[in-house]
Amino acid sequence: CRRAAGFIDRGGAAGHYDGALRSIIHALKYEGRRSIGRRLARLLRAQCADVLAGADGVVPVPLHPRRLRSRGFNQAAEIARHLDLPLVPVLQRQRDTQPQMELPASRRHRNVKQAFALTRRAHHRDAVRGRRLVIVDDVSTTGATVQECARVLKRAGALEVRAVTVARVVRSRP
């Protein structure tokens, strides 16, 4: 688990987004096999234990309500709820963005800029302020999504923001 830049204090991924792990994530995300979330959480606990250690809670990357309705569940939340830490669902996606995997790396940060916000529930600000939180997502390519989520959490007073993803896209360099 390597250190991430920007608003994230520490970050890690359980593996590379290829082969069997890619197929397993697709089964969860696109085939609706929600029971896979528990197994992916177990993998994250094993591979990113240092990032999860001492955290006050986990924050799943939210889906836009339209995408949540069409998919029927949030894959990040399915993973996060099995990480043996309190679930802290304090973020909302306020803008329906284009899926990151459809965009070149150069456009991903702009695509998610200001796409997330803290929910309007008053107690959610208290759930963030002074806490060590871990953002959870299924796949990271450029880190743009988790960085934008971390920005919102830091501005709401989080003491430390970490991020874990099941898989990280690794591009070979020419």
N, C-alpha and C positions, 0 to 999 in steps of 0.2 A: 504494500500500500504506500504509494508515494505522496509527497506533500503537493498540494495543489495551490495555485496562485490566486490572487484576487480576494474575494470575500470569504473564501473557504480556508479554514485554518488547517485542516487535515482532510485527506481524502483517500479513497481506495476503491478497487474493483476486485471482484472475486476471480475474474478471468477475462480472456479475450473473447470478443464477439465473433466467433467463428465455429465451425463444426457442430458438435453436439450441443454446446451451450447455446448457440444461436437457434438451433431447432427447438430446444426446450423453452427458451424465451418466446419464440413464435407460437408454440403450443399454448402457453399461458395467455399471451396477448391477443392472438388472432383466432384461436380455436376455443377460447373460453374455458380452458382447463385450469380452473382456479385452484385446485388442490396442489398444483405445482408451486404455488406461492410459498407454501410451508417448506418445501425442499430447497427452494432458492434462498430462503431466509437462513436455513441451516448452513448452506454453502457460504453465505455472507458472514455468518457468525464465526465460522471456522477460518475463512481467509482474511477477514478484516476485523478481527477481534480487537486489535489495538485502536482502531478508529471508533469502535462502539464502546470501548471500556470507559466507564466514568460518565457516560452521557446521561442527561436527564430525560431524554425522550427522542423519538424519531418522527420526522415530518415527511410524509410521502409527497412527491411532486404531484400536484393536482391536475386533473384533466379538465378541459372546458366542459361545462354542463352538456353541451350538444354532443361532444364525443363520448362523455360518460353515458348518456342515454343510449347512444348507438351501440357502444361496446357492452354496456350493462354492468361494468365494474371498472375500478381503477387498478391496474396491475401493480403499480408502485405501492398502493395501500395494501393489496393482498400480500405482498412481500413484507412490508413494514410491520404489519400486525402480528407477525410471527417472530419478531426479532427479540422478544423477551425484554422489551423496554416500553415505557408508556407511549402510546400513540398520541401525537400532538398534531391534529389536523387543522392547523391555523392558517394555511395558505389557500387562496382561491385563484383560479386562472380567470382573469377578467377580460381577456381577449382571446378569441378563437384563432390560434396561429396555425400556419401551415406545418405539417409534420416535419420535424428537423431532418429526418432521414431523406427527405425529398429535396433538400437544399444543399448547395455547395457550402463548404466550411466558411467561406467568406461572408455568407448571408445569415448564418445561424444566430449570431449574437444580436443582430438587428431584428431578426424575426421574433425573439422572445423579450426584447427590451420592453420593460414596463407591462409585461403580460401577466405578472403575478402581483398579488396584494395580500395583506393580512386580512382575514375575514373581519367583518364588522362587529363580531361578538366581543363585548367588553372584556370578558375573562380571558380571551385569547391573548391580549396584550400581556396580561400577567403570566400566562403560560410561556411566554417568550423571554420577557425581561430577566436578565441575569442568569439565564439557563445555558447549558451546553446541549445543543441540539444537533441531530444527524439527519440530513436530508437523504431520502431513499428514492432511487429510481432504478429502472431496469437496465437501460443502456446509456452510455455516455460516448459521444463522438468527440466533440470539441469542448464539452463542459459548459456550454453556454446556458443550458437550462438550469443546471444546479447552481451556477454562478448567479444567475438572476434571482433564483429563490433565496440564495444566501444573502444577497444584497438587501432584500426585503426584511429578512430575519434580523440582520445586523442593525438595520435602521430602526427596527422595533425594539432594540435593546438586548438582543441575544449576546451573551458573554462570549460564546464560542460557537462557530458553525462548522460542522464537518459534513462530509458527503460520502456515501457509499453507493455503488452501482453494481449490479450483478455482473455486467460485462462492459468492457471498454473497447471501442474500435481502435485498432492499431493499424495505422497505415505504414506500409513499408516505404522507406525513402529511396529515391533513385540513386 
